[in-house]
Amino acid sequence: MALVSIYTVGRLNHPYDHPATREFFEVGYEVFRQASESGHLIEAFSPNGVPFPEVAKGEGLPILTLTVWRNLQSLYRFTYSGQHRQALRDRRKWMEPYQEKHLSYVVWWTDKVKDVSWEEAFKRYNYYIQHGPTPFAFDFKHTFDEKGESCMVK
C-alpha cells in the first residue's frame, strides 16, 4: 500500500522571541498533536540541522516540515479541517508572503517510509518548480493517485 508524503516550506515574519512567532509555535504544537492523534500521520521528520533551500531565502526564521500519511484523502482532510484549517487562514500574521513562483508545499507517493528523506523532499520540490505538477510531485489542485492517474481529492 502506497503512502503519501508532504514537504512544506516557509519563513516566519518575526524573530523567534516575537509574540506572533510564539503564537505560531503554540498553534503548531497543537496542530501536530491533533495530527499525531488522528491515526493517519505515519511519520514526522525533524528539520534540525537541515539546510534551508535556496529557493525560499528571506529574512524570517525558516519553517520546514516533512511528514508521511496513510493516504492522500486523510492528508487532504486534515489539512483543510479543524485547527490546521484555521492556521492556514491565519498564516499571514505569522508567515512571510510567498514570492512569485514560490511553492509552499509539494506532495508525492512513496512505498516505504524509509524512502522519504529531506534530500528526496528537496528533489521533489525542485522538480515541481521546474516542471509543474506530475505524478512525481504535485499539489492539492493537481492531484494524482498512486498509479499516476490524475484524480480529484475532497
C-alpha beads as a LAMMPS data file, in Angstrom:
LAMMPS data file: protein, C-alpha beads

154 atoms
153 bonds

1 atom types
1 bond types

-500.0 500.0 xlo xhi
-500.0 500.0 ylo yhi
-500.0 500.0 zlo zhi

Masses

1 110.0

Atoms # bond

1 1 1 0.000 0.000 0.000
2 1 1 1.434 3.350 -1.045
3 1 1 1.837 6.183 1.446
4 1 1 1.821 9.906 0.721
5 1 1 4.479 12.427 1.761
6 1 1 4.218 16.187 2.069
7 1 1 7.018 18.725 2.379
8 1 1 6.206 22.306 3.389
9 1 1 8.463 25.355 3.380
10 1 1 8.057 28.929 4.594
11 1 1 9.552 31.762 6.639
12 1 1 8.205 33.493 9.701
13 1 1 7.572 37.237 9.655
14 1 1 9.227 37.863 13.002
15 1 1 12.191 36.730 15.141
16 1 1 11.902 33.706 17.396
17 1 1 11.114 35.734 20.537
18 1 1 8.300 37.818 18.953
19 1 1 4.767 37.241 20.365
20 1 1 3.407 36.332 16.911
21 1 1 6.134 33.715 16.492
22 1 1 5.403 32.267 19.925
23 1 1 1.721 32.086 18.943
24 1 1 2.675 30.288 15.707
25 1 1 4.585 27.616 17.636
26 1 1 1.802 27.213 20.219
27 1 1 -0.744 26.658 17.453
28 1 1 1.716 24.446 15.568
29 1 1 2.263 22.170 18.562
30 1 1 -1.491 21.742 18.943
31 1 1 -1.916 21.021 15.217
32 1 1 0.881 18.440 15.384
33 1 1 -0.724 16.839 18.439
34 1 1 -4.009 16.542 16.538
35 1 1 -2.203 15.073 13.519
36 1 1 -0.438 12.531 15.726
37 1 1 -3.694 11.522 17.378
38 1 1 -5.559 11.249 14.061
39 1 1 -4.180 7.801 13.335
40 1 1 -3.335 8.916 9.785
41 1 1 0.070 10.505 10.357
42 1 1 2.736 7.801 9.964
43 1 1 5.996 9.749 10.402
44 1 1 7.231 13.301 11.014
45 1 1 10.868 14.161 10.274
46 1 1 12.834 16.648 12.366
47 1 1 14.139 19.694 10.480
48 1 1 17.047 20.152 12.928
49 1 1 20.278 20.602 11.015
50 1 1 18.564 20.616 7.617
51 1 1 19.821 23.402 5.320
52 1 1 17.125 25.786 4.194
53 1 1 16.571 25.572 0.410
54 1 1 17.959 28.365 -1.749
55 1 1 14.609 28.925 -3.468
56 1 1 12.988 30.253 -0.289
57 1 1 15.604 32.681 1.022
58 1 1 14.406 35.623 3.078
59 1 1 14.831 37.290 6.449
60 1 1 12.492 35.323 8.709
61 1 1 13.061 32.126 10.661
62 1 1 12.740 29.158 8.263
63 1 1 9.979 26.629 8.850
64 1 1 10.223 23.196 7.202
65 1 1 8.003 20.163 7.689
66 1 1 8.216 16.682 6.217
67 1 1 5.550 14.110 7.080
68 1 1 4.214 10.802 5.763
69 1 1 0.495 9.964 5.804
70 1 1 -1.583 6.819 5.285
71 1 1 -3.249 8.184 2.159
72 1 1 -3.949 11.309 0.158
73 1 1 -7.527 11.618 1.375
74 1 1 -6.559 11.659 5.068
75 1 1 -3.801 14.207 4.439
76 1 1 -6.156 16.451 2.474
77 1 1 -8.927 16.209 5.077
78 1 1 -6.540 17.010 7.914
79 1 1 -5.003 19.936 6.004
80 1 1 -8.331 21.613 5.305
81 1 1 -10.232 20.960 8.527
82 1 1 -10.053 21.731 12.224
83 1 1 -7.275 23.754 13.756
84 1 1 -4.965 23.286 10.752
85 1 1 -7.555 24.934 8.510
86 1 1 -7.721 27.886 10.900
87 1 1 -3.918 28.063 10.980
88 1 1 -3.881 28.272 7.175
89 1 1 -6.327 31.165 7.377
90 1 1 -4.108 32.903 9.962
91 1 1 -0.789 32.267 8.188
92 1 1 -0.393 35.885 7.002
93 1 1 0.113 37.086 10.564
94 1 1 2.925 34.524 11.041
95 1 1 4.493 33.767 7.658
96 1 1 6.229 35.930 5.070
97 1 1 4.165 36.314 1.897
98 1 1 5.227 33.958 -0.858
99 1 1 7.306 35.352 -3.648
100 1 1 6.205 34.788 -7.221
101 1 1 6.834 31.172 -8.233
102 1 1 7.321 30.150 -4.603
103 1 1 5.570 26.925 -3.772
104 1 1 4.686 26.377 -0.108
105 1 1 4.400 22.576 -0.326
106 1 1 4.739 19.519 -2.525
107 1 1 3.142 16.071 -2.260
108 1 1 4.280 12.685 -3.616
109 1 1 3.615 8.972 -3.269
110 1 1 6.060 6.592 -1.629
111 1 1 6.023 2.863 -0.987
112 1 1 8.093 2.936 2.210
113 1 1 8.719 5.450 4.967
114 1 1 12.445 4.680 4.740
115 1 1 12.454 6.121 1.189
116 1 1 11.371 9.542 2.499
117 1 1 14.157 11.992 3.359
118 1 1 14.908 15.688 3.282
119 1 1 17.042 15.100 0.204
120 1 1 14.081 13.436 -1.521
121 1 1 11.773 16.263 -0.427
122 1 1 14.090 18.898 -1.918
123 1 1 14.360 16.864 -5.130
124 1 1 10.551 16.618 -5.461
125 1 1 10.099 20.300 -4.632
126 1 1 12.673 21.422 -7.199
127 1 1 11.178 19.092 -9.792
128 1 1 7.744 20.660 -9.257
129 1 1 9.201 24.172 -9.560
130 1 1 10.835 23.255 -12.888
131 1 1 8.142 21.014 -14.415
132 1 1 4.862 21.717 -12.667
133 1 1 2.570 19.055 -11.233
134 1 1 3.132 15.471 -12.369
135 1 1 2.753 12.095 -10.620
136 1 1 6.346 12.620 -9.377
137 1 1 5.486 15.827 -7.455
138 1 1 2.130 17.555 -7.165
139 1 1 -0.149 19.758 -5.075
140 1 1 -3.785 19.550 -3.980
141 1 1 -5.002 21.489 -7.026
142 1 1 -3.406 18.930 -9.371
143 1 1 -3.506 15.540 -7.663
144 1 1 -2.516 12.096 -8.867
145 1 1 -3.400 8.726 -7.433
146 1 1 -0.768 6.136 -6.518
147 1 1 -0.901 4.721 -10.069
148 1 1 -0.035 8.119 -11.555
149 1 1 -3.538 8.881 -12.839
150 1 1 -4.958 12.368 -12.423
151 1 1 -7.586 12.395 -9.679
152 1 1 -9.657 14.697 -7.505
153 1 1 -9.408 14.757 -3.750
154 1 1 -12.079 16.159 -1.439

Bonds

1 1 1 2
2 1 2 3
3 1 3 4
4 1 4 5
5 1 5 6
6 1 6 7
7 1 7 8
8 1 8 9
9 1 9 10
10 1 10 11
11 1 11 12
12 1 12 13
13 1 13 14
14 1 14 15
15 1 15 16
16 1 16 17
17 1 17 18
18 1 18 19
19 1 19 20
20 1 20 21
21 1 21 22
22 1 22 23
23 1 23 24
24 1 24 25
25 1 25 26
26 1 26 27
27 1 27 28
28 1 28 29
29 1 29 30
30 1 30 31
31 1 31 32
32 1 32 33
33 1 33 34
34 1 34 35
35 1 35 36
36 1 36 37
37 1 37 38
38 1 38 39
39 1 39 40
40 1 40 41
41 1 41 42
42 1 42 43
43 1 43 44
44 1 44 45
45 1 45 46
46 1 46 47
47 1 47 48
48 1 48 49
49 1 49 50
50 1 50 51
51 1 51 52
52 1 52 53
53 1 53 54
54 1 54 55
55 1 55 56
56 1 56 57
57 1 57 58
58 1 58 59
59 1 59 60
60 1 60 61
61 1 61 62
62 1 62 63
63 1 63 64
64 1 64 65
65 1 65 66
66 1 66 67
67 1 67 68
68 1 68 69
69 1 69 70
70 1 70 71
71 1 71 72
72 1 72 73
73 1 73 74
74 1 74 75
75 1 75 76
76 1 76 77
77 1 77 78
78 1 78 79
79 1 79 80
80 1 80 81
81 1 81 82
82 1 82 83
83 1 83 84
84 1 84 85
85 1 85 86
86 1 86 87
87 1 87 88
88 1 88 89
89 1 89 90
90 1 90 91
91 1 91 92
92 1 92 93
93 1 93 94
94 1 94 95
95 1 95 96
96 1 96 97
97 1 97 98
98 1 98 99
99 1 99 100
100 1 100 101
101 1 101 102
102 1 102 103
103 1 103 104
104 1 104 105
105 1 105 106
106 1 106 107
107 1 107 108
108 1 108 109
109 1 109 110
110 1 110 111
111 1 111 112
112 1 112 113
113 1 113 114
114 1 114 115
115 1 115 116
116 1 116 117
117 1 117 118
118 1 118 119
119 1 119 120
120 1 120 121
121 1 121 122
122 1 122 123
123 1 123 124
124 1 124 125
125 1 125 126
126 1 126 127
127 1 127 128
128 1 128 129
129 1 129 130
130 1 130 131
131 1 131 132
132 1 132 133
133 1 133 134
134 1 134 135
135 1 135 136
136 1 136 137
137 1 137 138
138 1 138 139
139 1 139 140
140 1 140 141
141 1 141 142
142 1 142 143
143 1 143 144
144 1 144 145
145 1 145 146
146 1 146 147
147 1 147 148
148 1 148 149
149 1 149 150
150 1 150 151
151 1 151 152
152 1 152 153
153 1 153 154
